[in-house]
Amino acid sequence: MPKKSTSWGRELVWGEYQKELILPNILRLLEIKNDETILDLGCGSGLFAKEFAAKGARVIGVDISAWLIDLAKQSSIKNMEFFVAPAHQLNFIKDSSVDKIVVILAIQNIENVSEVFQECHRVLKNNGRLLMVMSHPAFRVPKESSWGWDEANKIQYRRIDNYLLESKVKIEMHPSMDSEQTASSHTWTFHRPLQFYFKTLNNNGFSVARLEEWNSHKQSESGPRSAAEDKARKAIPMFLFIEANKN
């Protein structure tokens, strides 16, 4: 059965990359302290938010999908609250009241990024931290990147087209849900080069403090190309992590 997905790309159940790669890394980088406030933008059904709360944080989860927020509320624990809202309209959050904001696998599904960063700047405390995880825009361009095989040199390579050109791409989804549930059969994803994120963060009062590139932890089954495939996975990152601090 296909996994259900949010309009911003956050799945309802743990995917392998989410659980084995993203979760341990984001917990390491968040350095959660008791009673600090963490805003999870594009929280989906609250999988990551629940992990943050279990570590002692007060968590605010926001997603544009009312259905997913209902699911998040059903499995919520102490010190969690959830709101249905677009990421650029957080009127229910006071100025300078949030310690950290996380945006996990969501920013590339949001069109008005500058407005989102502006709102993040408003709700963050001075020196507050914005932590984002996204598909690596330098190596994963929707419908403009792919794996290839160089038979002569026995090399698995990554082909990238149109990296510097911003694009809006319709992505078909395969939600598995009851007929009474409402969900779109597709979502939109936006490709932007790295310089877009750096410039837009800077224009909205942020300074980039840290960048990490995370590669796949998977390994190929034994076969004639397995060594080359495993080497390519280690050499070409799958996800990009950016931390920006409020100036």
C-alpha positions as CSV (number, residue, x, y, z in Angstrom):
1,M,0.0,0.0,0.0
2,P,1.5,3.4,-0.9
3,K,2.4,5.8,1.9
4,K,0.1,8.8,2.4
5,S,1.7,12.1,1.8
6,T,1.1,15.7,2.8
7,S,0.7,18.6,0.4
8,W,4.2,19.6,1.4
9,G,5.8,16.2,1.1
10,R,5.8,15.0,4.7
11,E,4.7,11.3,4.9
12,L,2.2,10.0,7.5
13,V,4.4,7.1,8.5
14,W,8.1,7.0,8.9
15,G,9.9,6.5,5.6
16,E,13.3,4.9,5.7
17,Y,15.2,8.1,5.0
18,Q,13.2,10.0,7.5
19,K,13.7,7.5,10.3
20,E,17.3,6.3,9.6
21,L,18.9,9.5,8.2
22,I,17.0,12.7,8.8
23,L,15.7,12.1,12.3
24,P,19.0,11.3,14.1
25,N,20.7,14.2,12.2
26,I,18.1,16.8,13.0
27,L,18.0,15.7,16.7
28,R,21.8,16.1,16.8
29,L,21.8,19.5,15.3
30,L,18.7,20.8,17.2
31,E,20.4,20.2,20.6
32,I,16.9,20.4,22.3
33,K,16.7,21.9,25.7
34,N,13.9,21.5,28.2
35,D,11.0,23.9,27.8
36,E,12.4,25.7,24.8
37,T,9.8,26.4,22.0
38,I,10.3,24.7,18.6
39,L,8.1,25.5,15.6
40,D,7.7,22.7,13.1
41,L,6.6,24.2,9.8
42,G,5.0,21.8,7.4
43,C,4.7,19.3,10.3
44,G,2.4,16.9,8.4
45,S,1.0,14.3,10.8
46,G,3.4,15.4,13.6
47,L,6.0,12.6,13.4
48,F,9.0,14.8,13.9
49,A,7.1,17.2,16.3
50,K,6.4,14.3,18.6
51,E,10.1,13.4,18.8
52,F,10.9,17.0,19.7
53,A,8.3,17.0,22.4
54,A,9.6,13.7,23.8
55,K,13.0,15.4,24.2
56,G,11.4,18.1,26.5
57,A,10.6,20.9,24.0
58,R,7.3,22.8,23.8
59,V,6.3,22.2,20.1
60,I,4.1,24.2,17.8
61,G,3.2,22.2,14.6
62,V,1.8,24.0,11.6
63,D,0.6,22.5,8.3
64,I,-1.7,23.7,5.5
65,S,-3.6,20.4,5.6
66,A,-6.5,20.2,8.1
67,W,-6.7,16.5,7.7
68,L,-3.1,16.0,8.6
69,I,-3.3,18.3,11.6
70,D,-6.3,16.3,12.9
71,L,-4.1,13.2,12.7
72,A,-1.3,15.0,14.5
73,K,-3.6,16.0,17.3
74,Q,-4.8,12.4,17.7
75,S,-1.3,11.2,18.5
76,S,0.0,14.3,20.3
77,I,1.6,14.2,23.7
78,K,2.3,16.8,26.4
79,N,3.5,20.2,25.4
80,M,2.3,20.0,21.8
81,E,-0.2,22.2,19.9
82,F,-1.1,22.2,16.2
83,F,-2.5,24.7,13.8
84,V,-3.9,24.7,10.3
85,A,-2.2,27.6,8.4
86,P,0.0,28.4,5.5
87,A,3.7,28.8,6.5
88,H,3.7,32.6,5.8
89,Q,0.7,33.4,8.0
90,L,1.5,32.6,11.7
91,N,-0.6,35.3,13.3
92,F,-1.4,33.0,16.3
93,I,2.3,33.1,17.3
94,K,3.7,36.1,19.1
95,D,6.7,38.1,18.0
96,S,10.1,36.8,19.3
97,S,8.5,33.9,21.1
98,V,10.1,30.8,19.3
99,D,13.6,29.5,20.0
100,K,14.0,27.3,16.9
101,I,12.2,26.6,13.7
102,V,12.5,23.4,11.7
103,V,11.3,23.0,8.1
104,I,11.8,19.4,7.1
105,L,11.2,18.3,3.4
106,A,8.8,21.2,3.0
107,I,10.5,24.3,1.8
108,Q,10.7,23.1,-1.8
109,N,6.9,22.6,-1.9
110,I,6.3,26.3,-0.8
111,E,6.0,29.0,-3.4
112,N,6.3,32.2,-1.4
113,V,9.6,31.5,0.3
114,S,10.5,35.1,1.0
115,E,7.3,35.7,2.9
116,V,7.9,32.5,4.9
117,F,11.4,33.6,5.9
118,Q,10.0,37.0,6.9
119,E,7.4,35.4,9.2
120,C,10.1,33.1,10.6
121,H,12.2,36.1,11.4
122,R,9.3,37.8,13.2
123,V,8.4,34.8,15.5
124,L,12.0,33.8,16.3
125,K,13.8,35.2,19.4
126,N,16.9,37.2,18.9
127,N,19.7,34.8,17.7
128,G,17.0,32.2,17.1
129,R,17.8,29.3,14.7
130,L,16.0,28.2,11.5
131,L,16.9,24.7,10.5
132,M,15.9,23.3,7.1
133,V,16.2,20.0,5.4
134,M,15.6,19.6,1.7
135,S,16.3,17.4,-1.3
136,H,19.8,18.6,-2.4
137,P,19.0,21.2,-5.1
138,A,22.4,20.8,-6.8
139,F,21.9,17.1,-7.5
140,R,18.1,16.5,-7.5
141,V,16.3,18.8,-9.9
142,P,12.7,17.6,-10.5
143,K,12.5,16.0,-13.9
144,E,15.9,17.5,-14.8
145,S,18.3,15.1,-13.1
146,S,18.9,11.3,-13.2
147,W,21.3,8.5,-12.7
148,G,23.3,7.3,-15.6
149,W,25.8,4.5,-16.3
150,D,29.2,5.0,-18.1
151,E,29.8,1.5,-19.5
152,A,33.3,2.3,-20.7
153,N,34.6,3.5,-17.3
154,K,32.1,1.4,-15.2
155,I,31.0,4.6,-13.4
156,Q,27.6,5.5,-12.0
157,Y,27.1,9.2,-12.5
158,R,24.5,11.9,-11.9
159,R,23.2,14.0,-14.8
160,I,22.0,17.5,-13.9
161,D,20.2,19.8,-16.3
162,N,19.1,23.4,-15.8
163,Y,20.5,23.7,-12.3
164,L,20.5,27.6,-12.2
165,L,17.0,27.9,-13.8
166,E,14.2,28.1,-11.2
167,S,11.2,25.9,-12.0
168,K,7.8,24.9,-10.8
169,V,7.0,21.2,-11.4
170,K,3.8,19.3,-11.0
171,I,4.4,16.0,-9.1
172,E,1.9,13.2,-9.1
173,M,1.2,11.6,-5.8
174,H,-0.5,8.3,-4.9
175,P,-2.3,8.9,-1.6
176,S,-4.0,5.9,-0.1
177,M,-6.9,7.2,1.8
178,D,-10.6,6.6,2.3
179,S,-13.0,8.1,-0.3
180,E,-14.4,10.5,2.3
181,Q,-10.9,12.1,2.8
182,T,-10.0,15.0,0.6
183,A,-6.5,15.1,-0.9
184,S,-5.0,16.3,-4.2
185,S,-3.6,13.7,-6.5
186,H,-0.6,16.0,-7.1
187,T,1.5,18.6,-5.5
188,W,3.9,21.3,-6.8
189,T,7.6,21.4,-6.1
190,F,9.9,24.3,-6.8
191,H,13.5,24.0,-7.9
192,R,15.8,26.8,-6.8
193,P,19.6,26.9,-6.9
194,L,21.5,27.3,-3.7
195,Q,22.1,31.0,-4.2
196,F,18.4,31.6,-4.1
197,Y,18.2,30.3,-0.5
198,F,21.3,32.2,0.7
199,K,20.1,35.4,-0.9
200,T,16.5,35.1,0.3
201,L,17.6,34.3,3.8
202,N,20.0,37.3,3.9
203,N,17.3,39.6,2.5
204,N,15.0,38.6,5.4
205,G,17.4,39.1,8.3
206,F,19.2,35.7,8.5
207,S,22.8,34.6,8.3
208,V,23.7,31.1,7.2
209,A,25.5,29.5,10.1
210,R,25.9,25.9,9.0
211,L,25.5,23.7,6.0
212,E,25.7,19.9,5.8
213,E,25.2,17.4,2.9
214,W,23.7,14.0,3.8
215,N,24.2,11.0,1.5
216,S,22.1,7.9,1.3
217,H,22.8,5.1,3.9
218,K,21.5,2.4,1.6
219,Q,23.6,-0.3,-0.1
220,S,23.0,-2.1,-3.4
221,E,22.4,-5.8,-3.5
222,S,25.3,-7.8,-4.9
223,G,25.7,-7.4,-8.6
224,P,28.0,-6.2,-11.4
225,R,27.2,-2.5,-10.7
226,S,26.8,-2.7,-6.9
227,A,30.3,-1.3,-6.0
228,A,29.9,1.6,-8.4
229,E,26.3,2.3,-7.2
230,D,27.5,2.3,-3.5
231,K,30.4,4.7,-4.4
232,A,28.0,7.1,-6.2
233,R,25.7,7.2,-3.2
234,K,28.6,8.1,-0.9
235,A,29.9,10.7,-3.3
236,I,26.7,12.5,-4.3
237,P,24.5,13.8,-1.4
238,M,20.8,13.3,-1.3
239,F,19.8,15.9,1.2
240,L,20.9,19.4,2.1
241,F,20.8,20.8,5.6
242,I,20.9,24.6,6.2
243,E,20.9,26.4,9.5
244,A,20.4,30.2,9.5
245,N,20.4,32.4,12.5
246,K,18.2,35.5,13.1
247,N,20.5,38.6,13.0
